[in-house]
Amino acid sequence: MQFNTSEYEELYQDVIRPVCESMGLKPFRASDTYSPGLVVADIARQIAESRVIIAEITPVNANVYYEVGYADALGKPVILIADKTVQELPFDVRPYRTIFYENSIGGKNKVEETLRRYLTTIVGQR
């Protein structure tokens, strides 16, 4: 997801992190790394070591799409999340199931519930 944007920071802190932790998963983002080295190498390693990838794809961000593609190429389960205001997803991700959320109190409950269902399915398969 895009960093340094309050909207996406809230989504991560208030929805993604608590849902993952409630299911025994440890959420982790590239911005949580505090060591020297190449950021791209750290991200590639973290994707390779991850059990599941959750990607917020609302703003068309080349970095996020690259990371989603890399995770997909590794065969990682990828959960796509996007704001429901998105008019149309880019062609290559359009066929994938995506959790569309509304940035509201009711929307928070719905995205939490849906994300939990996706993660339950994925965790149960492994």
Biotite code that builds the C-alpha atoms (Angstrom):
import biotite.structure as struc

atoms = struc.array([
    struc.Atom([0.000, 0.000, 0.000], chain_id="A", res_id=1, res_name="MET", atom_name="CA", element="C"),
    struc.Atom([0.953, 3.575, -0.391], chain_id="A", res_id=2, res_name="GLN", atom_name="CA", element="C"),
    struc.Atom([2.813, 4.962, 2.637], chain_id="A", res_id=3, res_name="PHE", atom_name="CA", element="C"),
    struc.Atom([2.631, 8.292, 4.419], chain_id="A", res_id=4, res_name="ASN", atom_name="CA", element="C"),
    struc.Atom([-1.036, 8.824, 3.624], chain_id="A", res_id=5, res_name="THR", atom_name="CA", element="C"),
    struc.Atom([-3.336, 9.018, 6.648], chain_id="A", res_id=6, res_name="SER", atom_name="CA", element="C"),
    struc.Atom([-6.202, 7.195, 4.912], chain_id="A", res_id=7, res_name="GLU", atom_name="CA", element="C"),
    struc.Atom([-4.101, 4.126, 4.136], chain_id="A", res_id=8, res_name="TYR", atom_name="CA", element="C"),
    struc.Atom([-2.262, 4.293, 7.446], chain_id="A", res_id=9, res_name="GLU", atom_name="CA", element="C"),
    struc.Atom([-5.640, 4.092, 9.214], chain_id="A", res_id=10, res_name="GLU", atom_name="CA", element="C"),
    struc.Atom([-6.706, 1.164, 7.043], chain_id="A", res_id=11, res_name="LEU", atom_name="CA", element="C"),
    struc.Atom([-3.531, -0.688, 7.988], chain_id="A", res_id=12, res_name="TYR", atom_name="CA", element="C"),
    struc.Atom([-3.561, 0.201, 11.706], chain_id="A", res_id=13, res_name="GLN", atom_name="CA", element="C"),
    struc.Atom([-7.324, -0.065, 12.302], chain_id="A", res_id=14, res_name="ASP", atom_name="CA", element="C"),
    struc.Atom([-8.292, -2.943, 9.993], chain_id="A", res_id=15, res_name="VAL", atom_name="CA", element="C"),
    struc.Atom([-5.509, -4.996, 8.413], chain_id="A", res_id=16, res_name="ILE", atom_name="CA", element="C"),
    struc.Atom([-3.187, -5.259, 11.425], chain_id="A", res_id=17, res_name="ARG", atom_name="CA", element="C"),
    struc.Atom([-5.892, -6.177, 14.004], chain_id="A", res_id=18, res_name="PRO", atom_name="CA", element="C"),
    struc.Atom([-7.597, -8.690, 11.715], chain_id="A", res_id=19, res_name="VAL", atom_name="CA", element="C"),
    struc.Atom([-4.281, -10.406, 10.941], chain_id="A", res_id=20, res_name="CYS", atom_name="CA", element="C"),
    struc.Atom([-3.224, -10.458, 14.584], chain_id="A", res_id=21, res_name="GLU", atom_name="CA", element="C"),
    struc.Atom([-6.605, -11.857, 15.657], chain_id="A", res_id=22, res_name="SER", atom_name="CA", element="C"),
    struc.Atom([-5.921, -14.788, 13.329], chain_id="A", res_id=23, res_name="MET", atom_name="CA", element="C"),
    struc.Atom([-2.405, -15.416, 14.607], chain_id="A", res_id=24, res_name="GLY", atom_name="CA", element="C"),
    struc.Atom([-0.733, -13.784, 11.605], chain_id="A", res_id=25, res_name="LEU", atom_name="CA", element="C"),
    struc.Atom([2.022, -11.199, 11.973], chain_id="A", res_id=26, res_name="LYS", atom_name="CA", element="C"),
    struc.Atom([1.362, -8.250, 9.658], chain_id="A", res_id=27, res_name="PRO", atom_name="CA", element="C"),
    struc.Atom([4.471, -6.635, 8.232], chain_id="A", res_id=28, res_name="PHE", atom_name="CA", element="C"),
    struc.Atom([5.160, -3.823, 5.787], chain_id="A", res_id=29, res_name="ARG", atom_name="CA", element="C"),
    struc.Atom([8.328, -2.571, 4.194], chain_id="A", res_id=30, res_name="ALA", atom_name="CA", element="C"),
    struc.Atom([8.111, 0.572, 6.315], chain_id="A", res_id=31, res_name="SER", atom_name="CA", element="C"),
    struc.Atom([8.547, -1.657, 9.389], chain_id="A", res_id=32, res_name="ASP", atom_name="CA", element="C"),
    struc.Atom([12.151, -2.449, 8.370], chain_id="A", res_id=33, res_name="THR", atom_name="CA", element="C"),
    struc.Atom([14.826, -0.530, 10.234], chain_id="A", res_id=34, res_name="TYR", atom_name="CA", element="C"),
    struc.Atom([18.112, -1.831, 8.864], chain_id="A", res_id=35, res_name="SER", atom_name="CA", element="C"),
    struc.Atom([20.607, -0.768, 6.210], chain_id="A", res_id=36, res_name="PRO", atom_name="CA", element="C"),
    struc.Atom([20.413, -2.263, 2.752], chain_id="A", res_id=37, res_name="GLY", atom_name="CA", element="C"),
    struc.Atom([18.408, -2.122, -0.413], chain_id="A", res_id=38, res_name="LEU", atom_name="CA", element="C"),
    struc.Atom([14.703, -1.497, 0.093], chain_id="A", res_id=39, res_name="VAL", atom_name="CA", element="C"),
    struc.Atom([13.793, -3.523, -3.018], chain_id="A", res_id=40, res_name="VAL", atom_name="CA", element="C"),
    struc.Atom([15.802, -6.513, -1.777], chain_id="A", res_id=41, res_name="ALA", atom_name="CA", element="C"),
    struc.Atom([14.101, -6.322, 1.624], chain_id="A", res_id=42, res_name="ASP", atom_name="CA", element="C"),
    struc.Atom([10.661, -6.191, 0.001], chain_id="A", res_id=43, res_name="ILE", atom_name="CA", element="C"),
    struc.Atom([11.440, -9.161, -2.275], chain_id="A", res_id=44, res_name="ALA", atom_name="CA", element="C"),
    struc.Atom([12.666, -11.204, 0.699], chain_id="A", res_id=45, res_name="ARG", atom_name="CA", element="C"),
    struc.Atom([9.648, -10.257, 2.803], chain_id="A", res_id=46, res_name="GLN", atom_name="CA", element="C"),
    struc.Atom([7.254, -11.248, 0.027], chain_id="A", res_id=47, res_name="ILE", atom_name="CA", element="C"),
    struc.Atom([9.051, -14.573, -0.434], chain_id="A", res_id=48, res_name="ALA", atom_name="CA", element="C"),
    struc.Atom([8.843, -15.291, 3.303], chain_id="A", res_id=49, res_name="GLU", atom_name="CA", element="C"),
    struc.Atom([5.205, -14.238, 3.665], chain_id="A", res_id=50, res_name="SER", atom_name="CA", element="C"),
    struc.Atom([2.309, -16.628, 4.035], chain_id="A", res_id=51, res_name="ARG", atom_name="CA", element="C"),
    struc.Atom([-0.162, -14.250, 2.360], chain_id="A", res_id=52, res_name="VAL", atom_name="CA", element="C"),
    struc.Atom([0.041, -10.819, 0.731], chain_id="A", res_id=53, res_name="ILE", atom_name="CA", element="C"),
    struc.Atom([-2.571, -8.111, 1.310], chain_id="A", res_id=54, res_name="ILE", atom_name="CA", element="C"),
    struc.Atom([-2.319, -5.235, -1.145], chain_id="A", res_id=55, res_name="ALA", atom_name="CA", element="C"),
    struc.Atom([-4.276, -1.987, -1.128], chain_id="A", res_id=56, res_name="GLU", atom_name="CA", element="C"),
    struc.Atom([-4.385, -1.045, -4.818], chain_id="A", res_id=57, res_name="ILE", atom_name="CA", element="C"),
    struc.Atom([-6.594, 2.058, -4.902], chain_id="A", res_id=58, res_name="THR", atom_name="CA", element="C"),
    struc.Atom([-4.062, 4.584, -6.123], chain_id="A", res_id=59, res_name="PRO", atom_name="CA", element="C"),
    struc.Atom([-2.346, 3.248, -9.222], chain_id="A", res_id=60, res_name="VAL", atom_name="CA", element="C"),
    struc.Atom([1.090, 2.870, -7.686], chain_id="A", res_id=61, res_name="ASN", atom_name="CA", element="C"),
    struc.Atom([3.677, 1.136, -9.857], chain_id="A", res_id=62, res_name="ALA", atom_name="CA", element="C"),
    struc.Atom([5.584, -0.137, -6.810], chain_id="A", res_id=63, res_name="ASN", atom_name="CA", element="C"),
    struc.Atom([2.515, -1.836, -5.343], chain_id="A", res_id=64, res_name="VAL", atom_name="CA", element="C"),
    struc.Atom([1.599, -3.416, -8.677], chain_id="A", res_id=65, res_name="TYR", atom_name="CA", element="C"),
    struc.Atom([5.162, -4.667, -9.151], chain_id="A", res_id=66, res_name="TYR", atom_name="CA", element="C"),
    struc.Atom([5.085, -6.256, -5.694], chain_id="A", res_id=67, res_name="GLU", atom_name="CA", element="C"),
    struc.Atom([1.684, -7.846, -6.361], chain_id="A", res_id=68, res_name="VAL", atom_name="CA", element="C"),
    struc.Atom([3.034, -9.287, -9.612], chain_id="A", res_id=69, res_name="GLY", atom_name="CA", element="C"),
    struc.Atom([6.121, -10.636, -7.869], chain_id="A", res_id=70, res_name="TYR", atom_name="CA", element="C"),
    struc.Atom([4.003, -12.266, -5.153], chain_id="A", res_id=71, res_name="ALA", atom_name="CA", element="C"),
    struc.Atom([1.731, -13.771, -7.796], chain_id="A", res_id=72, res_name="ASP", atom_name="CA", element="C"),
    struc.Atom([4.734, -15.130, -9.701], chain_id="A", res_id=73, res_name="ALA", atom_name="CA", element="C"),
    struc.Atom([5.906, -16.812, -6.482], chain_id="A", res_id=74, res_name="LEU", atom_name="CA", element="C"),
    struc.Atom([2.481, -18.413, -6.096], chain_id="A", res_id=75, res_name="GLY", atom_name="CA", element="C"),
    struc.Atom([1.645, -16.485, -2.939], chain_id="A", res_id=76, res_name="LYS", atom_name="CA", element="C"),
    struc.Atom([-2.033, -15.960, -2.124], chain_id="A", res_id=77, res_name="PRO", atom_name="CA", element="C"),
    struc.Atom([-2.730, -12.269, -2.786], chain_id="A", res_id=78, res_name="VAL", atom_name="CA", element="C"),
    struc.Atom([-5.695, -10.402, -1.329], chain_id="A", res_id=79, res_name="ILE", atom_name="CA", element="C"),
    struc.Atom([-6.456, -7.196, -3.200], chain_id="A", res_id=80, res_name="LEU", atom_name="CA", element="C"),
    struc.Atom([-8.231, -4.354, -1.412], chain_id="A", res_id=81, res_name="ILE", atom_name="CA", element="C"),
    struc.Atom([-9.486, -1.145, -3.048], chain_id="A", res_id=82, res_name="ALA", atom_name="CA", element="C"),
    struc.Atom([-11.676, 1.799, -2.184], chain_id="A", res_id=83, res_name="ASP", atom_name="CA", element="C"),
    struc.Atom([-15.104, 1.369, -3.747], chain_id="A", res_id=84, res_name="LYS", atom_name="CA", element="C"),
    struc.Atom([-14.745, 4.779, -5.402], chain_id="A", res_id=85, res_name="THR", atom_name="CA", element="C"),
    struc.Atom([-12.325, 3.249, -7.927], chain_id="A", res_id=86, res_name="VAL", atom_name="CA", element="C"),
    struc.Atom([-13.946, 3.583, -11.335], chain_id="A", res_id=87, res_name="GLN", atom_name="CA", element="C"),
    struc.Atom([-11.989, 0.778, -12.986], chain_id="A", res_id=88, res_name="GLU", atom_name="CA", element="C"),
    struc.Atom([-9.034, -1.353, -11.986], chain_id="A", res_id=89, res_name="LEU", atom_name="CA", element="C"),
    struc.Atom([-6.088, -1.708, -14.382], chain_id="A", res_id=90, res_name="PRO", atom_name="CA", element="C"),
    struc.Atom([-6.541, -4.471, -16.954], chain_id="A", res_id=91, res_name="PHE", atom_name="CA", element="C"),
    struc.Atom([-4.114, -7.005, -15.467], chain_id="A", res_id=92, res_name="ASP", atom_name="CA", element="C"),
    struc.Atom([-5.743, -7.052, -12.020], chain_id="A", res_id=93, res_name="VAL", atom_name="CA", element="C"),
    struc.Atom([-9.350, -6.565, -13.117], chain_id="A", res_id=94, res_name="ARG", atom_name="CA", element="C"),
    struc.Atom([-10.136, -10.324, -13.222], chain_id="A", res_id=95, res_name="PRO", atom_name="CA", element="C"),
    struc.Atom([-8.912, -10.906, -9.653], chain_id="A", res_id=96, res_name="TYR", atom_name="CA", element="C"),
    struc.Atom([-11.350, -10.919, -6.762], chain_id="A", res_id=97, res_name="ARG", atom_name="CA", element="C"),
    struc.Atom([-10.941, -7.659, -4.921], chain_id="A", res_id=98, res_name="THR", atom_name="CA", element="C"),
    struc.Atom([-12.343, -6.511, -1.602], chain_id="A", res_id=99, res_name="ILE", atom_name="CA", element="C"),
    struc.Atom([-13.910, -3.128, -2.273], chain_id="A", res_id=100, res_name="PHE", atom_name="CA", element="C"),
    struc.Atom([-14.398, -1.088, 0.875], chain_id="A", res_id=101, res_name="TYR", atom_name="CA", element="C"),
    struc.Atom([-16.159, 2.104, 1.891], chain_id="A", res_id=102, res_name="GLU", atom_name="CA", element="C"),
    struc.Atom([-14.144, 4.459, 4.059], chain_id="A", res_id=103, res_name="ASN", atom_name="CA", element="C"),
    struc.Atom([-16.783, 4.739, 6.815], chain_id="A", res_id=104, res_name="SER", atom_name="CA", element="C"),
    struc.Atom([-17.688, 3.137, 10.120], chain_id="A", res_id=105, res_name="ILE", atom_name="CA", element="C"),
    struc.Atom([-20.012, 0.651, 8.415], chain_id="A", res_id=106, res_name="GLY", atom_name="CA", element="C"),
    struc.Atom([-17.429, 0.098, 5.710], chain_id="A", res_id=107, res_name="GLY", atom_name="CA", element="C"),
    struc.Atom([-14.810, -0.730, 8.327], chain_id="A", res_id=108, res_name="LYS", atom_name="CA", element="C"),
    struc.Atom([-16.955, -3.528, 9.741], chain_id="A", res_id=109, res_name="ASN", atom_name="CA", element="C"),
    struc.Atom([-17.606, -4.952, 6.289], chain_id="A", res_id=110, res_name="LYS", atom_name="CA", element="C"),
    struc.Atom([-13.958, -4.932, 5.159], chain_id="A", res_id=111, res_name="VAL", atom_name="CA", element="C"),
    struc.Atom([-12.897, -6.504, 8.470], chain_id="A", res_id=112, res_name="GLU", atom_name="CA", element="C"),
    struc.Atom([-15.431, -9.294, 8.047], chain_id="A", res_id=113, res_name="GLU", atom_name="CA", element="C"),
    struc.Atom([-14.534, -9.915, 4.404], chain_id="A", res_id=114, res_name="THR", atom_name="CA", element="C"),
    struc.Atom([-10.784, -9.823, 5.037], chain_id="A", res_id=115, res_name="LEU", atom_name="CA", element="C"),
    struc.Atom([-11.243, -12.285, 7.910], chain_id="A", res_id=116, res_name="ARG", atom_name="CA", element="C"),
    struc.Atom([-13.149, -14.662, 5.591], chain_id="A", res_id=117, res_name="ARG", atom_name="CA", element="C"),
    struc.Atom([-10.415, -14.497, 2.945], chain_id="A", res_id=118, res_name="TYR", atom_name="CA", element="C"),
    struc.Atom([-7.686, -15.109, 5.529], chain_id="A", res_id=119, res_name="LEU", atom_name="CA", element="C"),
    struc.Atom([-9.635, -17.979, 7.113], chain_id="A", res_id=120, res_name="THR", atom_name="CA", element="C"),
    struc.Atom([-9.843, -19.678, 3.729], chain_id="A", res_id=121, res_name="THR", atom_name="CA", element="C"),
    struc.Atom([-6.145, -19.149, 2.989], chain_id="A", res_id=122, res_name="ILE", atom_name="CA", element="C"),
    struc.Atom([-4.894, -20.168, 6.443], chain_id="A", res_id=123, res_name="VAL", atom_name="CA", element="C"),
    struc.Atom([-7.118, -23.255, 6.350], chain_id="A", res_id=124, res_name="GLY", atom_name="CA", element="C"),
    struc.Atom([-5.547, -24.377, 3.046], chain_id="A", res_id=125, res_name="GLN", atom_name="CA", element="C"),
    struc.Atom([-1.989, -24.395, 4.369], chain_id="A", res_id=126, res_name="ARG", atom_name="CA", element="C"),
])
